[in-house]
Amino acid sequence: MKLAVPTANGIMCPHFGHCEVFTLFDVDEQNKEITNTQVLNPPAHEPGVLPRWLSEQGVDVIIAGGMGMRAQQFFQQYNIKVMVGAMAEKPETIVLNYLNGTLKLGDNICDH
């Protein structure tokens, strides 16, 4: 499984479309561990571009603080699970919390 976390200044960026980079994690779900990490510069942010690009990277799940409904619908078209409402923390912490079933999600901080 591969997870993506929008990242800025070493922590999860509250809005996925405003991130500097995407931190991608290959994970072993059974052993609940990260097996590989990549930090990639995203293409220009335009409607539909990031979901297609993340799909091409093999992403299964994206975890963000906030994301508009239109973007979430684009991700659904690519069968990428969207989790919003995560708190801004180090991406590794977010992914490990997800794997351990302890990721706390609040409200989607994006209102568009």
N, CA, C and O of each residue as an XYZ file, in Angstrom:
448
protein
N       0.849     -1.173      0.000
C       0.000      0.000      0.000
C       0.894      1.236      0.000
O       1.974      1.238      0.591
N       0.428      2.280     -0.669
C       1.170      3.535     -0.720
C       0.267      4.668     -0.251
O      -0.867      4.812     -0.707
N       0.797      5.471      0.672
C       0.082      6.608      1.217
C       0.796      7.893      0.832
O       2.016      7.910      0.667
N       0.031      8.968      0.690
C       0.587     10.282      0.364
C       0.141     11.293      1.413
O      -1.009     11.299      1.851
N       1.087     12.150      1.805
C       0.790     13.224      2.747
C       1.315     14.526      2.142
O       2.511     14.636      1.871
N       0.437     15.521      1.924
C       0.907     16.817      1.432
C       1.747     17.465      2.529
O       1.335     17.514      3.688
N       2.922     17.959      2.158
C       3.884     18.396      3.161
C       4.450     19.780      2.833
O       4.694     20.111      1.673
N       4.649     20.577      3.884
C       5.320     21.876      3.772
C       6.117     22.091      5.054
O       5.602     21.900      6.155
N       7.361     22.486      4.903
C       8.227     22.733      6.055
C       8.330     21.541      6.997
O       8.432     21.715      8.211
N       8.304     20.321      6.438
C       8.501     19.113      7.218
C       7.299     18.598      7.972
O       7.404     17.596      8.679
N       6.132     19.268      7.840
C       4.920     18.769      8.470
C       3.799     18.732      7.444
O       3.904     19.315      6.365
N       2.710     18.027      7.803
C       1.584     17.952      6.884
C       1.036     19.347      6.649
O       0.775     20.093      7.593
N       0.868     19.683      5.403
C       0.290     20.964      5.020
C      -1.225     20.874      5.222
O      -1.852     19.933      4.736
N      -1.822     21.836      5.928
C      -3.256     21.750      6.213
C      -4.143     21.586      4.969
O      -5.166     20.905      5.042
N      -3.780     22.186      3.842
C      -4.582     22.059      2.624
C      -3.726     21.378      1.562
O      -2.659     21.875      1.201
N      -4.193     20.260      1.073
C      -3.366     19.456      0.182
C      -2.923     20.207     -1.068
O      -1.844     19.932     -1.593
N      -3.721     21.140     -1.552
C      -3.391     21.860     -2.776
C      -2.348     22.951     -2.606
O      -1.897     23.533     -3.593
N      -1.957     23.239     -1.366
C      -0.985     24.296     -1.110
C       0.345     23.763     -0.612
O       1.150     24.518     -0.066
N       0.581     22.500     -0.789
C       1.808     21.908     -0.255
C       3.014     22.202     -1.147
O       2.881     22.511     -2.331
N       4.197     22.095     -0.534
C       5.450     22.236     -1.280
C       5.788     20.941     -2.000
O       6.200     20.937     -3.160
N       5.600     19.834     -1.276
C       5.937     18.503     -1.783
C       4.892     17.512     -1.288
O       4.092     17.814     -0.403
N       4.920     16.329     -1.879
C       4.141     15.205     -1.361
C       5.132     14.185     -0.832
O       6.082     13.809     -1.519
N       4.899     13.738      0.398
C       5.712     12.681      0.966
C       4.926     11.389      0.767
O       3.808     11.242      1.260
N       5.537     10.451      0.031
C       4.895      9.177     -0.282
C       5.535      8.074      0.551
O       6.754      8.029      0.713
N       4.705      7.198      1.068
C       5.163      6.118      1.927
C       4.677      4.777      1.403
O       3.476      4.571      1.228
N       5.610      3.865      1.153
C       5.252      2.468      0.942
C       5.187      1.863      2.336
O       6.088      2.061      3.151
N       4.116      1.124      2.607
C       3.944      0.569      3.944
C       3.650     -0.924      3.889
O       3.101     -1.437      2.915
N       4.028     -1.593      4.950
C       3.692     -2.990      5.174
C       2.560     -2.974      6.198
O       2.789     -2.771      7.390
N       1.349     -3.188      5.723
C       0.186     -3.110      6.611
C       0.222     -4.174      7.704
O      -0.160     -3.914      8.845
N       0.674     -5.351      7.355
C       0.681     -6.453      8.323
C       1.638     -6.165      9.482
O       1.292     -6.379     10.644
N       2.826     -5.684      9.167
C       3.816     -5.397     10.208
C       3.729     -3.966     10.718
O       4.473     -3.575     11.617
N       2.813     -3.180     10.138
C       2.579     -1.801     10.547
C       3.870     -0.981     10.545
O       4.240     -0.348     11.534
N       4.545     -1.023      9.377
C       5.791     -0.275      9.276
C       5.934      0.370      7.904
O       5.347     -0.072      6.916
N       6.734      1.426      7.879
C       7.056      2.125      6.643
C       8.242      1.418      6.010
O       9.263      1.210      6.667
N       8.118      1.045      4.734
C       9.203      0.334      4.060
C       9.992      1.217      3.108
O      11.124      0.889      2.755
N       9.405      2.340      2.684
C      10.105      3.257      1.784
C       9.428      4.621      1.857
O       8.214      4.717      2.040
N      10.227      5.669      1.713
C       9.717      7.039      1.725
C      10.291      7.792      0.536
O      11.483      7.696      0.244
N       9.435      8.542     -0.146
C       9.850      9.403     -1.256
C       9.273     10.792     -1.028
O       8.152     10.936     -0.541
N      10.035     11.798     -1.376
C       9.531     13.166     -1.337
C       9.570     13.675     -2.776
O      10.633     13.768     -3.390
N       8.380     14.007     -3.303
C       8.267     14.397     -4.706
C       7.652     15.784     -4.844
O       6.737     16.151     -4.107
N       8.169     16.540     -5.796
C       7.588     17.830     -6.144
C       6.373     17.596     -7.026
O       6.467     16.893     -8.032
N       5.233     18.173     -6.665
C       4.025     17.957     -7.466
C       4.023     18.827     -8.716
O       4.744     19.823     -8.790
N       3.214     18.447     -9.692
C       3.015     19.322    -10.856
C       2.195     20.534    -10.433
O       1.712     20.598     -9.302
N       2.041     21.486    -11.335
C       1.255     22.690    -11.061
C      -0.147     22.307    -10.604
O      -0.747     21.371    -11.132
N      -0.658     23.027     -9.631
C      -1.968     22.736     -9.053
C      -3.081     23.294     -9.938
O      -3.303     24.503     -9.996
N      -3.767     22.394    -10.616
C      -4.948     22.717    -11.412
C      -5.959     21.610    -11.172
O      -5.561     20.491    -10.848
N      -7.242     21.874    -11.316
C      -8.249     20.851    -11.048
C      -7.964     19.538    -11.789
O      -7.797     19.514    -13.009
N      -7.915     18.457    -11.020
C      -7.742     17.122    -11.587
C      -6.310     16.682    -11.807
O      -6.066     15.494    -12.018
N      -5.352     17.601    -11.766
C      -3.956     17.250    -12.059
C      -3.349     16.412    -10.939
O      -2.745     15.373    -11.204
N      -3.502     16.852     -9.687
C      -2.878     16.127     -8.577
C      -3.451     14.721     -8.389
O      -2.676     13.790     -8.171
N      -4.765     14.525     -8.461
C      -5.266     13.147     -8.346
C      -4.700     12.218     -9.430
O      -4.334     11.080     -9.137
N      -4.629     12.696    -10.673
C      -4.082     11.863    -11.747
C      -2.603     11.565    -11.483
O      -2.166     10.423    -11.626
N      -1.837     12.582    -11.102
C      -0.413     12.421    -10.843
C      -0.172     11.458     -9.678
O       0.696     10.588     -9.761
N      -0.933     11.610     -8.597
C      -0.761     10.704     -7.458
C      -1.169      9.281     -7.822
O      -0.568      8.323     -7.337
N      -2.177      9.134     -8.665
C      -2.551      7.811     -9.155
C      -1.406      7.188     -9.945
O      -1.117      6.001     -9.798
N      -0.758      7.990    -10.780
C       0.384      7.505    -11.562
C       1.549      7.080    -10.661
O       2.360      6.238    -11.046
N       1.626      7.671     -9.452
C       2.677      7.299     -8.498
C       2.307      6.030     -7.719
O       3.117      5.511     -6.952
N       1.082      5.536     -7.921
C       0.640      4.315     -7.248
C       0.021      4.536     -5.881
O      -0.066      3.601     -5.085
N      -0.414      5.764     -5.593
C      -0.974      6.088     -4.280
C      -2.350      5.441     -4.108
O      -3.191      5.471     -5.006
N      -2.550      4.852     -2.917
C      -3.829      4.240     -2.560
C      -4.648      5.108     -1.613
O      -5.878      5.101     -1.653
N      -3.947      5.861     -0.755
C      -4.596      6.668      0.283
C      -3.893      8.013      0.365
O      -2.664      8.074      0.334
N      -4.668      9.096      0.469
C      -4.101     10.412      0.756
C      -4.685     10.883      2.076
O      -5.888     10.780      2.317
N      -3.807     11.404      2.927
C      -4.229     11.921      4.223
C      -3.928     13.415      4.234
O      -2.792     13.832      4.006
N      -4.962     14.218      4.502
C      -4.812     15.671      4.461
C      -5.578     16.316      5.606
O      -6.419     15.686      6.246
N      -5.273     17.564      5.845
C      -6.027     18.321      6.831
C      -7.345     18.781      6.241
O      -8.394     18.707      6.881
N      -7.270     19.257      5.008
C      -8.462     19.736      4.346
C      -8.377     19.581      2.845
O      -7.303     19.647      2.247
N      -9.536     19.376      2.256
C      -9.605     19.195      0.806
C     -11.030     19.489      0.357
O     -11.992     19.017      0.964
N     -11.157     20.265     -0.703
C     -12.475     20.577     -1.242
C     -13.178     19.333     -1.787
O     -12.537     18.344     -2.144
N     -14.497     19.405     -1.841
C     -15.295     18.264     -2.312
C     -14.975     17.909     -3.757
O     -14.963     16.732     -4.115
N     -14.719     18.900     -4.583
C     -14.411     18.616     -5.992
C     -13.137     17.784     -6.088
O     -13.083     16.814     -6.845
N     -12.119     18.157     -5.329
C     -10.871     17.392     -5.338
C     -11.113     15.977     -4.827
O     -10.577     15.018     -5.382
N     -11.914     15.839     -3.775
C     -12.206     14.501     -3.255
C     -12.880     13.640     -4.322
O     -12.603     12.445     -4.423
N     -13.760     14.240     -5.112
C     -14.424     13.500     -6.180
C     -13.431     13.061     -7.254
O     -13.550     11.964     -7.798
N     -12.450     13.918     -7.560
C     -11.406     13.522     -8.516
C     -10.633     12.314     -7.991
O     -10.356     11.380     -8.744
N     -10.288     12.329     -6.713
C      -9.558     11.198     -6.137
C     -10.384      9.921     -6.206
O      -9.839      8.848     -6.469
N     -11.687     10.018     -5.974
C     -12.563      8.849     -6.063
C     -12.529      8.238     -7.458
O     -12.591      7.016     -7.601
N     -12.432      9.078     -8.488
C     -12.363      8.572     -9.862
C     -11.127      7.696    -10.076
O     -11.121      6.818    -10.938
N     -10.086      7.944     -9.286
C      -8.841      7.176     -9.406
C      -8.734      6.106     -8.316
O      -7.667      5.524     -8.117
N      -9.837      5.848     -7.614
C      -9.866      4.844     -6.548
C      -8.820      5.109     -5.473
O      -8.212      4.177     -4.947
N      -8.613      6.377     -5.151
C      -7.718      6.763     -4.069
C      -8.583      7.173     -2.886
O      -9.414      8.075     -2.996
N      -8.383      6.502     -1.755
C      -9.121      6.803     -0.537
C      -8.623      8.134      0.018
O      -7.417      8.367      0.090
N      -9.549      9.006      0.408
C      -9.220     10.316      0.946
C      -9.597     10.360      2.418
O     -10.717     10.020      2.799
N      -8.644     10.784      3.238
C      -8.888     10.966      4.665
C      -8.564     12.418      4.981
O      -7.431     12.856      4.783
N      -9.543     13.165      5.468
C      -9.332     14.573      5.786
C      -9.595     14.810      7.265
O     -10.255     14.020      7.940
N      -9.055     15.929      7.746
C      -9.227     16.282      9.144
C      -8.046     15.893     10.010
O      -8.113     15.989     11.235
N      -6.950     15.447      9.376
C      -5.751     15.091     10.144
C      -5.091     16.362     10.665
O      -5.164     17.422     10.044
N      -4.457     16.233     11.798
C      -3.754     17.361     12.405
C      -2.368     17.487     11.778
O      -1.775     16.495     11.355
N      -1.861     18.713     11.724
C      -0.542     18.978     11.145
C       0.550     18.411     12.055
O       0.832     18.948     13.126
N       1.150     17.323     11.602
C       2.244     16.658     12.300
C       3.254     16.216     11.253
O       3.057     16.429     10.057
N       4.335     15.598     11.713
C       5.293     15.027     10.778
C       4.588     13.943      9.977
O       3.813     13.169     10.539
N       4.841     13.874      8.672
C       4.169     12.864      7.841
C       4.371     11.435      8.349
O       3.446     10.624      8.293
N       5.563     11.123      8.840
C       5.831      9.773      9.341
C       4.917      9.433     10.510
O       4.423      8.311     10.614
N       4.695     10.405     11.386
C       3.820     10.194     12.540
C       2.394      9.924     12.078
O       1.727      9.029     12.596
N       1.935     10.693     11.112
C       0.581     10.510     10.583
C       0.415      9.113     10.001
O      -0.578      8.439     10.276
N       1.378      8.676      9.201
C       1.284      7.361      8.556
C       1.344      6.241      9.594
O       0.574      5.285      9.510
N       2.231      6.344     10.553
C       2.307      5.308     11.595
C       1.026      5.270     12.427
O       0.567      4.193     12.806
N       0.446      6.435     12.715
C      -0.837      6.455     13.422
C      -1.923      5.792     12.582
O      -2.760      5.063     13.115
N      -1.915      6.041     11.274
C      -2.877      5.397     10.376
C      -2.717      3.873     10.434
O      -3.698      3.142     10.573
N      -1.481      3.411     10.326
C      -1.232      1.969     10.339
C      -1.642      1.313     11.656
O      -2.100      0.171     11.677
N      -1.471      2.048     12.746
C      -1.792      1.508     14.071
C      -3.245      1.737     14.469
O      -3.658      1.344     15.560
N      -4.019      2.367     13.599
C      -5.425      2.611     13.894
C      -5.646      3.710     14.917
O      -6.707      3.773     15.538
N      -4.648      4.584     15.101
C      -4.771      5.647     16.097
C      -4.818      7.045     15.480
O      -4.721      8.039     16.199
N      -4.966      7.132     14.158
C      -5.031      8.426     13.499
C      -6.346      9.098     13.857
O      -7.422      8.559     13.602
N      -6.247     10.282     14.453
C      -7.441     11.033     14.825
C      -7.759     12.022     13.718
O      -6.901     12.792     13.288
N      -8.997     11.990     13.267
C      -9.455     12.898     12.228
C     -10.509     13.821     12.808
O     -11.413     13.389     13.524
N     -10.376     15.098     12.485
C     -11.364     16.083     12.903
C     -12.151     16.540     11.700
O     -12.413     15.772     10.774
N     -12.524     17.799     11.731
C     -13.293     18.370     10.630
C     -12.388     18.654      9.435
O     -11.197     18.927      9.582
N     -12.974     18.584      8.275
C     -12.292     19.000      7.050
C     -12.101     20.507      7.145
O     -13.080     21.251      7.210
N     -10.846     20.969      7.155
C     -10.584     22.391      7.350
C     -10.778     23.199      6.077
O     -10.600     24.417      6.086
N     -11.135     22.548      4.996
C     -11.329     23.239      3.730
C     -12.829     23.430      3.508
O     -13.609     22.488      3.649
N     -13.222     24.641      3.163
C     -14.650     24.914      3.041
C     -15.110     25.172      1.606
O     -16.142     25.805      1.381
N     -14.331     24.674      0.633
C     -14.790     24.872     -0.755
C     -14.887     23.556     -1.471
O     -15.256     23.518     -2.645
